[in-house]
Amino acid sequence: MRHLISGAAGFIGSHLCDALVEQGHDVVGIDNLITGSHRNLEHLEGHPRFQLLVADVTRPLEINGPWDGVWHLASLASPKDYLNHPIETLETGSTATRIMLDAALQSNCDFLLTSTSECYGDPQVHPQVETYWGNVNPVGPRSCYDESKRFAEAMTMAYHRVHGVRTHIARIFNTYGPRMQLNDGRVVPAFLDQALRGEPLTIFGNGKQTRSFCYVSDLVDGLIRLMASEERYPVNLGNPREMTILEFAEQIRALTGAKVPLVHHALPQDDPRQRQPDITKARQVLGWEPRVALEEGLRHTVHYFKQRIEASSTAG
Ligand code: UDP
């Protein structure tokens, strides 16, 4: 089977490439390396079943099918990154989604969109179920991400309805693990980087907002199951273990042994106050649920970040 993956050099994309190559598939990845990195795929360099095209997926594809599966993962995903590149973020959700859908249409193959829990905005339903329509500020700073993914979902459903493309939509909740960028600003790399360097942990707002963190191998397993399913409507993929950001900071201090203080910074505008996936549908339709406990996933992630910090200090 031959698969096309946009965002292949990114955090989740590179783990998906590993899983599909491991399963014996041929994989062609596309990435413009705006936030992805060659480093994430260096172990696949020269692999006979893997190829990376450094290209912008908002431009017409420079490679032809036929494909057996088209996966659209490309996106800026960290608030810091998408706030710095709002137009590129919107283009990746709109133009690039259509280009990837056309590739699936031409090949008559399945298509998977990685959407987001941000479709629920600052949710007024808790935990979030797929049937909830969300509470998104359409003109706020985060709208470039939220609305681009909501548009991408609408375009995906339109290709299914109009052209009969076998589409799948994953609504991904906060995910963490090795290959996140050290400085991408998200809370997992931010706290780990700070703890490992002996710096204060930066709590935005009062830290009582909640998130639920899923380890990347669980998430990739969910994506592969979803692609193999008959499900056309969105499916939440995330770990339902919810905690406040203050509790998460405590976990990081305990795990790293860092005796660092907490400092409070302003809460970003429209920062969702609570987020927890209801994964009843994923359990029923995909037979999926996360297996990796937070403590275990964080241990792997700490190991990775320690190596990255050492490498960057040697290089610098
Ligand atoms: N956050 C924080 N300190 C940081 C980075 C993030 O307190 O250094 C908070 C952020 O305000 C949000 C939560 O942690 O409430 C998760 O933020 P992240 O950027 O990881 O992803 P989000 O879930 O907002 O997309």
py3Dmol code that shows the C-alpha trace and the ligand (Angstrom):
import py3Dmol

protein = """\
ATOM      1  CA  MET A   1       0.000   0.000   0.000  1.00  0.00           C
ATOM      2  CA  ARG A   2       1.256   3.505  -0.853  1.00  0.00           C
ATOM      3  CA  HIS A   3       0.392   6.367   1.460  1.00  0.00           C
ATOM      4  CA  LEU A   4       0.708  10.141   1.119  1.00  0.00           C
ATOM      5  CA  ILE A   5       1.157  12.109   4.369  1.00  0.00           C
ATOM      6  CA  SER A   6       1.289  15.892   4.637  1.00  0.00           C
ATOM      7  CA  GLY A   7       3.069  17.239   7.690  1.00  0.00           C
ATOM      8  CA  ALA A   8       5.267  14.128   7.687  1.00  0.00           C
ATOM      9  CA  ALA A   9       8.245  15.812   9.374  1.00  0.00           C
ATOM     10  CA  GLY A  10       6.128  17.130  12.221  1.00  0.00           C
ATOM     11  CA  PHE A  11       5.631  15.716  15.689  1.00  0.00           C
ATOM     12  CA  ILE A  12       2.629  13.461  14.995  1.00  0.00           C
ATOM     13  CA  GLY A  13       3.336  13.067  11.259  1.00  0.00           C
ATOM     14  CA  SER A  14       6.774  11.570  11.820  1.00  0.00           C
ATOM     15  CA  HIS A  15       5.402   9.017  14.307  1.00  0.00           C
ATOM     16  CA  LEU A  16       2.679   8.097  11.795  1.00  0.00           C
ATOM     17  CA  CYS A  17       5.351   7.609   9.085  1.00  0.00           C
ATOM     18  CA  ASP A  18       7.215   5.257  11.443  1.00  0.00           C
ATOM     19  CA  ALA A  19       4.087   3.227  12.154  1.00  0.00           C
ATOM     20  CA  LEU A  20       3.072   2.857   8.493  1.00  0.00           C
ATOM     21  CA  VAL A  21       6.606   2.006   7.305  1.00  0.00           C
ATOM     22  CA  GLU A  22       6.821  -0.505  10.145  1.00  0.00           C
ATOM     23  CA  GLN A  23       3.576  -2.097   8.915  1.00  0.00           C
ATOM     24  CA  GLY A  24       5.213  -2.614   5.513  1.00  0.00           C
ATOM     25  CA  HIS A  25       3.643   0.283   3.601  1.00  0.00           C
ATOM     26  CA  ASP A  26       5.334   2.673   1.176  1.00  0.00           C
ATOM     27  CA  VAL A  27       5.129   6.233   2.486  1.00  0.00           C
ATOM     28  CA  VAL A  28       5.633   9.557   0.710  1.00  0.00           C
ATOM     29  CA  GLY A  29       5.777  12.480   3.119  1.00  0.00           C
ATOM     30  CA  ILE A  30       5.382  16.155   2.299  1.00  0.00           C
ATOM     31  CA  ASP A  31       6.526  18.901   4.618  1.00  0.00           C
ATOM     32  CA  ASN A  32       7.642  22.499   4.133  1.00  0.00           C
ATOM     33  CA  LEU A  33       9.638  22.274   7.401  1.00  0.00           C
ATOM     34  CA  ILE A  34       8.055  25.477   8.788  1.00  0.00           C
ATOM     35  CA  THR A  35       7.735  23.669  12.117  1.00  0.00           C
ATOM     36  CA  GLY A  36       8.632  20.115  11.090  1.00  0.00           C
ATOM     37  CA  SER A  37      12.238  18.990  11.040  1.00  0.00           C
ATOM     38  CA  HIS A  38      14.497  16.611   9.096  1.00  0.00           C
ATOM     39  CA  ARG A  39      15.676  15.412  12.511  1.00  0.00           C
ATOM     40  CA  ASN A  40      12.278  13.799  13.158  1.00  0.00           C
ATOM     41  CA  LEU A  41      12.772  11.548  10.128  1.00  0.00           C
ATOM     42  CA  GLU A  42      16.553  11.079  10.025  1.00  0.00           C
ATOM     43  CA  HIS A  43      16.216   7.414  11.040  1.00  0.00           C
ATOM     44  CA  LEU A  44      14.107   6.824   7.867  1.00  0.00           C
ATOM     45  CA  GLU A  45      16.585   8.537   5.523  1.00  0.00           C
ATOM     46  CA  GLY A  46      17.495   6.158   2.704  1.00  0.00           C
ATOM     47  CA  HIS A  47      14.780   3.691   3.716  1.00  0.00           C
ATOM     48  CA  PRO A  48      13.533   1.934   0.536  1.00  0.00           C
ATOM     49  CA  ARG A  49       9.877   2.455   1.459  1.00  0.00           C
ATOM     50  CA  PHE A  50      10.095   6.082   2.548  1.00  0.00           C
ATOM     51  CA  GLN A  51      10.483   9.363   0.692  1.00  0.00           C
ATOM     52  CA  LEU A  52      10.238  12.938   1.975  1.00  0.00           C
ATOM     53  CA  LEU A  53       9.374  15.781  -0.370  1.00  0.00           C
ATOM     54  CA  VAL A  54      10.229  19.193   1.004  1.00  0.00           C
ATOM     55  CA  ALA A  55       7.328  21.133  -0.488  1.00  0.00           C
ATOM     56  CA  ASP A  56       4.455  23.405   0.442  1.00  0.00           C
ATOM     57  CA  VAL A  57       1.185  21.473   0.453  1.00  0.00           C
ATOM     58  CA  THR A  58      -0.771  24.643  -0.317  1.00  0.00           C
ATOM     59  CA  ARG A  59       0.841  24.481  -3.806  1.00  0.00           C
ATOM     60  CA  PRO A  60      -0.141  21.900  -6.463  1.00  0.00           C
ATOM     61  CA  LEU A  61       1.389  18.509  -5.621  1.00  0.00           C
ATOM     62  CA  GLU A  62       4.629  17.645  -7.384  1.00  0.00           C
ATOM     63  CA  ILE A  63       3.991  13.931  -7.041  1.00  0.00           C
ATOM     64  CA  ASN A  64       1.313  11.707  -8.515  1.00  0.00           C
ATOM     65  CA  GLY A  65      -0.583   8.756  -7.150  1.00  0.00           C
ATOM     66  CA  PRO A  66      -2.072   6.341  -7.219  1.00  0.00           C
ATOM     67  CA  TRP A  67      -2.384   6.337  -3.448  1.00  0.00           C
ATOM     68  CA  ASP A  68      -3.992   3.820  -1.135  1.00  0.00           C
ATOM     69  CA  GLY A  69      -4.381   6.376   1.631  1.00  0.00           C
ATOM     70  CA  VAL A  70      -4.080  10.170   1.876  1.00  0.00           C
ATOM     71  CA  TRP A  71      -3.456  11.688   5.319  1.00  0.00           C
ATOM     72  CA  HIS A  72      -3.653  15.457   5.811  1.00  0.00           C
ATOM     73  CA  LEU A  73      -1.726  16.251   8.978  1.00  0.00           C
ATOM     74  CA  ALA A  74       0.058  19.426   7.888  1.00  0.00           C
ATOM     75  CA  SER A  75      -0.716  22.360  10.153  1.00  0.00           C
ATOM     76  CA  LEU A  76       0.851  24.739  12.577  1.00  0.00           C
ATOM     77  CA  ALA A  77      -0.471  23.291  15.815  1.00  0.00           C
ATOM     78  CA  SER A  78       1.030  25.270  18.684  1.00  0.00           C
ATOM     79  CA  PRO A  79      -0.746  28.499  19.666  1.00  0.00           C
ATOM     80  CA  LYS A  80       2.584  30.336  19.536  1.00  0.00           C
ATOM     81  CA  ASP A  81       3.219  29.155  15.975  1.00  0.00           C
ATOM     82  CA  TYR A  82      -0.238  29.720  14.564  1.00  0.00           C
ATOM     83  CA  LEU A  83      -0.498  33.153  16.168  1.00  0.00           C
ATOM     84  CA  ASN A  84       2.796  34.011  14.396  1.00  0.00           C
ATOM     85  CA  HIS A  85       1.592  32.574  11.051  1.00  0.00           C
ATOM     86  CA  PRO A  86      -2.190  33.040  10.913  1.00  0.00           C
ATOM     87  CA  ILE A  87      -2.472  33.267   7.134  1.00  0.00           C
ATOM     88  CA  GLU A  88      -0.367  30.150   6.502  1.00  0.00           C
ATOM     89  CA  THR A  89      -2.492  28.358   9.107  1.00  0.00           C
ATOM     90  CA  LEU A  90      -5.696  29.288   7.295  1.00  0.00           C
ATOM     91  CA  GLU A  91      -4.212  28.271   3.933  1.00  0.00           C
ATOM     92  CA  THR A  92      -3.179  24.868   5.260  1.00  0.00           C
ATOM     93  CA  GLY A  93      -6.689  24.221   6.551  1.00  0.00           C
ATOM     94  CA  SER A  94      -8.364  25.422   3.350  1.00  0.00           C
ATOM     95  CA  THR A  95      -6.282  25.265   0.136  1.00  0.00           C
ATOM     96  CA  ALA A  96      -4.112  22.362   1.281  1.00  0.00           C
ATOM     97  CA  THR A  97      -7.092  20.371   2.526  1.00  0.00           C
ATOM     98  CA  ARG A  98      -8.661  20.638  -0.913  1.00  0.00           C
ATOM     99  CA  ILE A  99      -5.426  19.628  -2.652  1.00  0.00           C
ATOM    100  CA  MET A 100      -5.114  16.552  -0.435  1.00  0.00           C
ATOM    101  CA  LEU A 101      -8.807  15.685  -0.915  1.00  0.00           C
ATOM    102  CA  ASP A 102      -8.329  15.908  -4.696  1.00  0.00           C
ATOM    103  CA  ALA A 103      -5.404  13.486  -4.414  1.00  0.00           C
ATOM    104  CA  ALA A 104      -7.681  11.029  -2.592  1.00  0.00           C
ATOM    105  CA  LEU A 105     -10.492  11.578  -5.114  1.00  0.00           C
ATOM    106  CA  GLN A 106      -8.179  10.893  -8.082  1.00  0.00           C
ATOM    107  CA  SER A 107      -6.943   7.702  -6.436  1.00  0.00           C
ATOM    108  CA  ASN A 108     -10.370   6.615  -5.177  1.00  0.00           C
ATOM    109  CA  CYS A 109      -8.775   5.999  -1.783  1.00  0.00           C
ATOM    110  CA  ASP A 110      -9.498   6.813   1.856  1.00  0.00           C
ATOM    111  CA  PHE A 111      -8.659  10.274   3.234  1.00  0.00           C
ATOM    112  CA  LEU A 112      -8.006  11.266   6.840  1.00  0.00           C
ATOM    113  CA  LEU A 113      -8.036  14.813   8.215  1.00  0.00           C
ATOM    114  CA  THR A 114      -6.410  15.558  11.544  1.00  0.00           C
ATOM    115  CA  SER A 115      -8.769  18.092  13.058  1.00  0.00           C
ATOM    116  CA  THR A 116      -8.714  19.366  16.601  1.00  0.00           C
ATOM    117  CA  SER A 117     -10.460  19.778  19.922  1.00  0.00           C
ATOM    118  CA  GLU A 118     -10.163  23.512  19.166  1.00  0.00           C
ATOM    119  CA  CYS A 119     -13.281  23.025  17.014  1.00  0.00           C
ATOM    120  CA  TYR A 120     -15.089  23.129  20.379  1.00  0.00           C
ATOM    121  CA  GLY A 121     -13.462  26.495  21.216  1.00  0.00           C
ATOM    122  CA  ASP A 122     -13.970  27.441  24.868  1.00  0.00           C
ATOM    123  CA  PRO A 123     -16.480  24.651  25.404  1.00  0.00           C
ATOM    124  CA  GLN A 124     -19.732  25.012  27.303  1.00  0.00           C
ATOM    125  CA  VAL A 125     -20.311  21.254  27.201  1.00  0.00           C
ATOM    126  CA  HIS A 126     -18.015  19.134  29.331  1.00  0.00           C
ATOM    127  CA  PRO A 127     -16.543  16.670  28.585  1.00  0.00           C
ATOM    128  CA  GLN A 128     -16.683  17.382  24.872  1.00  0.00           C
ATOM    129  CA  VAL A 129     -18.744  15.024  22.714  1.00  0.00           C
ATOM    130  CA  GLU A 130     -18.516  14.979  18.928  1.00  0.00           C
ATOM    131  CA  THR A 131     -22.113  16.179  18.577  1.00  0.00           C
ATOM    132  CA  TYR A 132     -21.293  19.467  20.374  1.00  0.00           C
ATOM    133  CA  TRP A 133     -20.981  22.321  17.831  1.00  0.00           C
ATOM    134  CA  GLY A 134     -18.548  24.357  19.864  1.00  0.00           C
ATOM    135  CA  ASN A 135     -18.060  27.880  21.168  1.00  0.00           C
ATOM    136  CA  VAL A 136     -15.496  29.524  18.900  1.00  0.00           C
ATOM    137  CA  ASN A 137     -14.705  33.222  18.640  1.00  0.00           C
ATOM    138  CA  PRO A 138     -14.576  33.579  14.846  1.00  0.00           C
ATOM    139  CA  VAL A 139     -12.537  36.789  14.895  1.00  0.00           C
ATOM    140  CA  GLY A 140     -10.273  36.241  17.902  1.00  0.00           C
ATOM    141  CA  PRO A 141      -6.542  35.515  17.599  1.00  0.00           C
ATOM    142  CA  ARG A 142      -7.050  31.729  17.790  1.00  0.00           C
ATOM    143  CA  SER A 143      -9.671  31.799  15.028  1.00  0.00           C
ATOM    144  CA  CYS A 144      -7.006  31.268  12.355  1.00  0.00           C
ATOM    145  CA  TYR A 145      -6.541  27.763  13.741  1.00  0.00           C
ATOM    146  CA  ASP A 146     -10.032  26.945  14.967  1.00  0.00           C
ATOM    147  CA  GLU A 147     -11.832  28.183  11.881  1.00  0.00           C
ATOM    148  CA  SER A 148      -9.322  26.699   9.444  1.00  0.00           C
ATOM    149  CA  LYS A 149      -9.910  23.284  11.002  1.00  0.00           C
ATOM    150  CA  ARG A 150     -13.676  23.801  11.063  1.00  0.00           C
ATOM    151  CA  PHE A 151     -13.492  24.765   7.381  1.00  0.00           C
ATOM    152  CA  ALA A 152     -11.305  21.708   6.723  1.00  0.00           C
ATOM    153  CA  GLU A 153     -13.933  19.486   8.363  1.00  0.00           C
ATOM    154  CA  ALA A 154     -16.691  21.093   6.256  1.00  0.00           C
ATOM    155  CA  MET A 155     -14.656  20.641   3.039  1.00  0.00           C
ATOM    156  CA  THR A 156     -13.949  17.020   3.958  1.00  0.00           C
ATOM    157  CA  MET A 157     -17.648  16.297   4.507  1.00  0.00           C
ATOM    158  CA  ALA A 158     -18.467  18.069   1.209  1.00  0.00           C
ATOM    159  CA  TYR A 159     -16.015  15.833  -0.698  1.00  0.00           C
ATOM    160  CA  HIS A 160     -17.639  12.837   0.912  1.00  0.00           C
ATOM    161  CA  ARG A 161     -21.163  14.011   0.095  1.00  0.00           C
ATOM    162  CA  VAL A 162     -20.482  15.336  -3.418  1.00  0.00           C
ATOM    163  CA  HIS A 163     -17.760  12.969  -4.658  1.00  0.00           C
ATOM    164  CA  GLY A 164     -18.207   9.967  -2.380  1.00  0.00           C
ATOM    165  CA  VAL A 165     -14.625  10.135  -1.064  1.00  0.00           C
ATOM    166  CA  ARG A 166     -14.192   7.767   1.908  1.00  0.00           C
ATOM    167  CA  THR A 167     -13.244  10.433   4.416  1.00  0.00           C
ATOM    168  CA  HIS A 168     -12.331  10.326   8.119  1.00  0.00           C
ATOM    169  CA  ILE A 169     -12.003  13.166  10.622  1.00  0.00           C
ATOM    170  CA  ALA A 170      -9.987  12.862  13.849  1.00  0.00           C
ATOM    171  CA  ARG A 171     -10.522  15.553  16.482  1.00  0.00           C
ATOM    172  CA  ILE A 172      -7.213  15.410  18.287  1.00  0.00           C
ATOM    173  CA  PHE A 173      -6.915  16.621  21.879  1.00  0.00           C
ATOM    174  CA  ASN A 174      -3.643  17.705  23.528  1.00  0.00           C
ATOM    175  CA  THR A 175      -0.956  15.199  22.543  1.00  0.00           C
ATOM    176  CA  TYR A 176       2.633  14.976  23.762  1.00  0.00           C
ATOM    177  CA  GLY A 177       5.763  12.908  23.354  1.00  0.00           C
ATOM    178  CA  PRO A 178       9.230  12.828  21.804  1.00  0.00           C
ATOM    179  CA  ARG A 179       9.798  15.065  18.749  1.00  0.00           C
ATOM    180  CA  MET A 180       7.766  17.987  20.005  1.00  0.00           C
ATOM    181  CA  GLN A 181       9.822  21.096  19.427  1.00  0.00           C
ATOM    182  CA  LEU A 182      11.586  22.320  22.554  1.00  0.00           C
ATOM    183  CA  ASN A 183      10.525  25.907  21.969  1.00  0.00           C
ATOM    184  CA  ASP A 184       7.100  25.522  20.394  1.00  0.00           C
ATOM    185  CA  GLY A 185       5.479  27.196  23.377  1.00  0.00           C
ATOM    186  CA  ARG A 186       3.014  24.439  24.247  1.00  0.00           C
ATOM    187  CA  VAL A 187       2.715  23.540  27.872  1.00  0.00           C
ATOM    188  CA  VAL A 188       4.419  20.122  27.759  1.00  0.00           C
ATOM    189  CA  PRO A 189       7.665  21.224  26.074  1.00  0.00           C
ATOM    190  CA  ALA A 190       7.579  24.575  27.898  1.00  0.00           C
ATOM    191  CA  PHE A 191       7.384  23.024  31.393  1.00  0.00           C
ATOM    192  CA  LEU A 192       9.861  20.246  30.607  1.00  0.00           C
ATOM    193  CA  ASP A 193      12.371  22.654  29.099  1.00  0.00           C
ATOM    194  CA  GLN A 194      12.017  24.984  32.088  1.00  0.00           C
ATOM    195  CA  ALA A 195      12.243  22.189  34.673  1.00  0.00           C
ATOM    196  CA  LEU A 196      15.270  20.581  33.027  1.00  0.00           C
ATOM    197  CA  ARG A 197      17.067  23.938  32.842  1.00  0.00           C
ATOM    198  CA  GLY A 198      16.182  24.804  36.452  1.00  0.00           C
ATOM    199  CA  GLU A 199      13.983  27.743  35.460  1.00  0.00           C
ATOM    200  CA  PRO A 200      10.568  28.725  36.908  1.00  0.00           C
ATOM    201  CA  LEU A 201       7.512  27.085  35.324  1.00  0.00           C
ATOM    202  CA  THR A 202       5.360  29.692  33.554  1.00  0.00           C
ATOM    203  CA  ILE A 203       1.702  29.305  34.535  1.00  0.00           C
ATOM    204  CA  PHE A 204      -0.641  31.278  32.281  1.00  0.00           C
ATOM    205  CA  GLY A 205      -3.480  32.802  34.301  1.00  0.00           C
ATOM    206  CA  ASN A 206      -4.342  31.159  37.615  1.00  0.00           C
ATOM    207  CA  GLY A 207      -3.542  27.678  36.270  1.00  0.00           C
ATOM    208  CA  LYS A 208      -7.028  26.367  37.025  1.00  0.00           C
ATOM    209  CA  GLN A 209      -7.789  25.774  33.335  1.00  0.00           C
ATOM    210  CA  THR A 210      -7.786  22.075  32.486  1.00  0.00           C
ATOM    211  CA  ARG A 211      -6.297  19.910  29.746  1.00  0.00           C
ATOM    212  CA  SER A 212      -6.082  16.143  29.123  1.00  0.00           C
ATOM    213  CA  PHE A 213      -2.828  14.786  27.691  1.00  0.00           C
ATOM    214  CA  CYS A 214      -2.526  11.840  25.301  1.00  0.00           C
ATOM    215  CA  TYR A 215       0.758  10.078  24.525  1.00  0.00           C
ATOM    216  CA  VAL A 216       1.673  10.120  20.842  1.00  0.00           C
ATOM    217  CA  SER A 217       1.796   6.325  20.310  1.00  0.00           C
ATOM    218  CA  ASP A 218      -1.793   6.032  21.546  1.00  0.00           C
ATOM    219  CA  LEU A 219      -2.848   8.815  19.230  1.00  0.00           C
ATOM    220  CA  VAL A 220      -1.179   7.251  16.164  1.00  0.00           C
ATOM    221  CA  ASP A 221      -2.875   3.947  16.956  1.00  0.00           C
ATOM    222  CA  GLY A 222      -6.211   5.807  16.996  1.00  0.00           C
ATOM    223  CA  LEU A 223      -5.497   7.483  13.640  1.00  0.00           C
ATOM    224  CA  ILE A 224      -4.664   4.165  11.969  1.00  0.00           C
ATOM    225  CA  ARG A 225      -7.821   2.529  13.364  1.00  0.00           C
ATOM    226  CA  LEU A 226      -9.930   5.468  12.213  1.00  0.00           C
ATOM    227  CA  MET A 227      -8.493   5.295   8.662  1.00  0.00           C
ATOM    228  CA  ALA A 228      -9.404   1.587   8.548  1.00  0.00           C
ATOM    229  CA  SER A 229     -12.957   2.243   9.767  1.00  0.00           C
ATOM    230  CA  GLU A 230     -16.154   3.128   7.921  1.00  0.00           C
ATOM    231  CA  GLU A 231     -16.728   6.195  10.134  1.00  0.00           C
ATOM    232  CA  ARG A 232     -17.288   9.463   8.221  1.00  0.00           C
ATOM    233  CA  TYR A 233     -18.192  11.827  11.066  1.00  0.00           C
ATOM    234  CA  PRO A 234     -15.593  13.270  13.476  1.00  0.00           C
ATOM    235  CA  VAL A 235     -14.164  11.068  16.214  1.00  0.00           C
ATOM    236  CA  ASN A 236     -12.460  12.454  19.332  1.00  0.00           C
ATOM    237  CA  LEU A 237      -8.979  11.046  19.972  1.00  0.00           C
ATOM    238  CA  GLY A 238      -7.464  11.998  23.290  1.00  0.00           C
ATOM    239  CA  ASN A 239      -6.816  10.838  26.802  1.00  0.00           C
ATOM    240  CA  PRO A 240      -9.751  11.527  29.142  1.00  0.00           C
ATOM    241  CA  ARG A 241      -7.528  12.006  32.221  1.00  0.00           C
ATOM    242  CA  GLU A 242      -8.137  15.692  32.917  1.00  0.00           C
ATOM    243  CA  MET A 243      -6.076  17.928  35.184  1.00  0.00           C
ATOM    244  CA  THR A 244      -5.517  21.579  35.892  1.00  0.00           C
ATOM    245  CA  ILE A 245      -2.362  23.211  34.572  1.00  0.00           C
ATOM    246  CA  LEU A 246      -1.290  23.683  38.220  1.00  0.00           C
ATOM    247  CA  GLU A 247      -1.640  19.937  38.802  1.00  0.00           C
ATOM    248  CA  PHE A 248       0.298  19.297  35.616  1.00  0.00           C
ATOM    249  CA  ALA A 249       3.098  21.596  36.827  1.00  0.00           C
ATOM    250  CA  GLU A 250       3.249  19.548  40.036  1.00  0.00           C
ATOM    251  CA  GLN A 251       3.575  16.345  37.989  1.00  0.00           C
ATOM    252  CA  ILE A 252       6.469  17.837  36.044  1.00  0.00           C
ATOM    253  CA  ARG A 253       8.234  18.980  39.218  1.00  0.00           C
ATOM    254  CA  ALA A 254       7.775  15.562  40.825  1.00  0.00           C
ATOM    255  CA  LEU A 255       8.910  13.655  37.749  1.00  0.00           C
ATOM    256  CA  THR A 256      11.997  15.746  37.009  1.00  0.00           C
ATOM    257  CA  GLY A 257      12.833  16.405  40.664  1.00  0.00           C
ATOM    258  CA  ALA A 258      13.257  20.082  39.735  1.00  0.00           C
ATOM    259  CA  LYS A 259      12.873  22.391  42.742  1.00  0.00           C
ATOM    260  CA  VAL A 260      11.767  25.303  40.617  1.00  0.00           C
ATOM    261  CA  PRO A 261       9.144  27.919  41.512  1.00  0.00           C
ATOM    262  CA  LEU A 262       6.000  28.752  39.562  1.00  0.00           C
ATOM    263  CA  VAL A 263       5.567  32.187  37.975  1.00  0.00           C
ATOM    264  CA  HIS A 264       2.247  33.482  36.699  1.00  0.00           C
ATOM    265  CA  HIS A 265       1.908  35.157  33.293  1.00  0.00           C
ATOM    266  CA  ALA A 266      -1.190  36.636  31.667  1.00  0.00           C
ATOM    267  CA  LEU A 267      -3.713  34.143  30.303  1.00  0.00           C
ATOM    268  CA  PRO A 268      -3.756  34.275  26.471  1.00  0.00           C
ATOM    269  CA  GLN A 269      -6.974  35.601  24.934  1.00  0.00           C
ATOM    270  CA  ASP A 270      -9.671  32.952  24.343  1.00  0.00           C
ATOM    271  CA  ASP A 271      -7.619  30.260  26.126  1.00  0.00           C
ATOM    272  CA  PRO A 272     -10.150  27.431  26.669  1.00  0.00           C
ATOM    273  CA  ARG A 273     -10.989  27.031  30.382  1.00  0.00           C
ATOM    274  CA  GLN A 274     -11.539  23.311  30.294  1.00  0.00           C
ATOM    275  CA  ARG A 275     -10.915  20.477  27.896  1.00  0.00           C
ATOM    276  CA  GLN A 276     -11.550  16.766  28.216  1.00  0.00           C
ATOM    277  CA  PRO A 277     -12.489  14.364  25.437  1.00  0.00           C
ATOM    278  CA  ASP A 278     -15.498  12.116  25.695  1.00  0.00           C
ATOM    279  CA  ILE A 279     -14.099   9.044  23.918  1.00  0.00           C
ATOM    280  CA  THR A 280     -17.211   6.854  24.061  1.00  0.00           C
ATOM    281  CA  LYS A 281     -17.439   6.960  20.266  1.00  0.00           C
ATOM    282  CA  ALA A 282     -13.776   5.994  19.717  1.00  0.00           C
ATOM    283  CA  ARG A 283     -14.217   3.111  22.165  1.00  0.00           C
ATOM    284  CA  GLN A 284     -17.353   1.875  20.398  1.00  0.00           C
ATOM    285  CA  VAL A 285     -16.455   2.491  16.759  1.00  0.00           C
ATOM    286  CA  LEU A 286     -12.684   1.915  16.798  1.00  0.00           C
ATOM    287  CA  GLY A 287     -12.247  -0.280  19.875  1.00  0.00           C
ATOM    288  CA  TRP A 288      -9.664   2.330  20.871  1.00  0.00           C
ATOM    289  CA  GLU A 289      -8.626   3.863  24.140  1.00  0.00           C
ATOM    290  CA  PRO A 290      -5.315   5.240  25.394  1.00  0.00           C
ATOM    291  CA  ARG A 291      -2.998   2.772  27.120  1.00  0.00           C
ATOM    292  CA  VAL A 292       0.020   4.832  28.111  1.00  0.00           C
ATOM    293  CA  ALA A 293      -0.252   6.401  31.567  1.00  0.00           C
ATOM    294  CA  LEU A 294       0.825  10.041  31.889  1.00  0.00           C
ATOM    295  CA  GLU A 295       3.741   9.156  34.173  1.00  0.00           C
ATOM    296  CA  GLU A 296       5.092   6.626  31.667  1.00  0.00           C
ATOM    297  CA  GLY A 297       4.612   8.876  28.637  1.00  0.00           C
ATOM    298  CA  LEU A 298       6.258  11.779  30.425  1.00  0.00           C
ATOM    299  CA  ARG A 299       9.263   9.588  31.328  1.00  0.00           C
ATOM    300  CA  HIS A 300       9.874   8.867  27.624  1.00  0.00           C
ATOM    301  CA  THR A 301       9.373  12.541  26.820  1.00  0.00           C
ATOM    302  CA  VAL A 302      11.761  13.713  29.554  1.00  0.00           C
ATOM    303  CA  HIS A 303      14.402  11.325  28.202  1.00  0.00           C
ATOM    304  CA  TYR A 304      14.000  12.831  24.725  1.00  0.00           C
ATOM    305  CA  PHE A 305      14.080  16.421  25.945  1.00  0.00           C
ATOM    306  CA  LYS A 306      17.198  15.795  28.029  1.00  0.00           C
ATOM    307  CA  GLN A 307      18.977  14.573  24.902  1.00  0.00           C
ATOM    308  CA  ARG A 308      17.768  17.557  22.870  1.00  0.00           C
ATOM    309  CA  ILE A 309      18.881  20.047  25.503  1.00  0.00           C
ATOM    310  CA  GLU A 310      22.302  18.384  25.757  1.00  0.00           C
ATOM    311  CA  ALA A 311      22.632  18.383  21.948  1.00  0.00           C
ATOM    312  CA  SER A 312      21.672  22.046  21.699  1.00  0.00           C
ATOM    313  CA  SER A 313      24.098  23.087  24.461  1.00  0.00           C
ATOM    314  CA  THR A 314      26.950  21.114  22.814  1.00  0.00           C
ATOM    315  CA  ALA A 315      26.110  22.673  19.435  1.00  0.00           C
ATOM    316  CA  GLY A 316      25.828  26.153  20.933  1.00  0.00           C
TER     317      GLY A 316
END
"""
ligand_1 = """\
25
UDP
N 0.177 27.162 29.326
C 0.820 27.588 30.488
N 2.152 27.868 30.432
C 2.890 27.722 29.288
C 2.245 27.260 28.126
C 0.877 26.995 28.179
O 0.199 27.742 31.544
O 4.112 27.990 29.321
C -1.253 26.840 29.400
C -2.099 27.490 28.283
O -2.523 28.781 28.671
C -3.245 26.502 28.171
C -2.612 25.156 28.514
O -1.402 25.450 29.209
O -4.246 26.785 29.105
C -2.281 24.319 27.299
O -1.617 25.158 26.391
P -0.960 24.644 25.061
O -0.308 25.821 24.403
O -0.105 23.464 25.332
O -2.138 24.095 24.147
P -3.679 24.467 23.972
O -4.381 23.392 24.688
O -3.983 25.808 24.543
O -3.849 24.421 22.509
"""
view = py3Dmol.view(width=600, height=400)
view.addModel(protein, "pdb")
view.setStyle({"model": 0}, {"cartoon": {"style": "trace"}})
view.addModel(ligand_1, "xyz")
view.setStyle({"model": 1}, {"stick": {}})
view.zoomTo()
view.show()
